[in-house]
């Protein structure tokens, strides 16, 4: 056994295999957070030089394996708990992201030790395929959890990802099949883990919500065997990366500045066609195939948009911008959420939101469909993809309503956002169920009537979450006339709102 090779050679308590086994057996089975916290504490204790290299790898490997069921449980809570408070969400994110960060550093320290010319390094060599694969997987998980909060990711992260892959490639075991974790189905390899991270990064996931990012990673893993990863470029190559450079993968539209032995090229291969066929089957059959492991059961309406997103970014020609962007430099006042928007667009407030939590962003480019902005001081946790915003350019009187479509954190306090403009003409109205027996006493809900860019014969409304019901008509008063709304389609849902289309009918004015 690996553990017997270093028994008695260190004063660290976990150097004794029996003590390590006892520690692992006493981890709380019914409290995933506390169990992971204890595992991280033991990982931190391995930072010194008390453990020889082989012993350290064995201890870290077993602590990693013990953490996996607890990580899955906490990740499920993070992604699926409907009423998770912001503080609890941050608490879960911090411990999970922190675990992968610490774990990657420990595995990298083991890889450093493997490069030394001593007995311990020789003993580690048989374990290098698993060690390099786990380093890449840990750094990939750290990257994914950073994406859940839209960054930042340092350029150095790509050098750290490339290093174990290049070592595995130079030693001839980059494609060696191995089992990443005991009891885990399927096989992996250092090159496969590296390619999975590259595809993940190249798929432009900064416009997806955390659950959608998780589903995208699962879909990538499912289709990964069909991707082509090569040393040399071909006419079919779509992306490239220099595994030794502090740069993420990019499309071949931007060529490498220099040719080196660390350049790698990849393309979707048959993955794009398999994904398109999968989309067709799901659209036609109305269900997710049982062979597709997404880590849980999800409705088609949740999975299909993610599939379509990946298909569009894996295509030979990526999605093109519908409108030309123009560079500008001016400030814009920003208010988050539906409630604040309802106040801003209400006539009695005249577009002057006294006392509301205004923020000031710098707009850097504009187009007919929206604009990009830089945030110098990110405040609070409300800012995310799908957030509803009211915006007023500096010096202007009018407000517009928009939605955050892209979000990328440059640092802890600076971010870039891409905002789609939903409407430049908006009216605040109170909508009520038309079925109410008495219109005067029926409870009203705040709504935003988007008055431009509507389909023929229909209108768009921003309403509180769970207001849209395909079986329920609504009505509201506007300029002394009653307007009846017949539901047409729910377009999207955000944190505190939903966007829907209705067919509108204006009642005839009362006689006399």
Secondary structure, 3 states (H helix, E strand, C coil): CHHHHCCCCCCCHHHCHHHHHHHHHCCCCCCHHHHHHHHHHHHHHCCCCCCCHHHHHHHHHHHHHHHHHHHHHHHHHHHHCCCCCHHHHHHHHHHHHHHHHHHHHHHHHHHHHHCCCCHHHHHHHHHHHHHHHHHHHHHHHHHHHHHHCCECCCCHHHHHHHHHHHHHHHCCCCCCCECCCCCCCCCECHHHHHHHHHHHHHCCHHHCCHHHHHHHHHHHHHHHHHCEEECCCCCCCCEEEECCCCCCCEECCCCCCCCCCCEEEEECCCHHHHHHHHHHHHHHHCCCCCCCCCCCCCCHHHHHHHHHHHHHHHCCCCCCCCCCCEEEEEEEEEEECHHHHHHHCCHHHCCCCCCCCCEEEEEEEEECCEEEEEECCCCCCCCCCCCEEEEEECCCCCCEEEEEEEEEECCCCCEEEEEEEEECCEEEEEEEECCCCCCCCCCCEEEEEECCCCCCCCEEEEECCCCCCCCCCEEEEECCEEEEEEEEEEEEECCCCEEEEEEEEECCCCCC
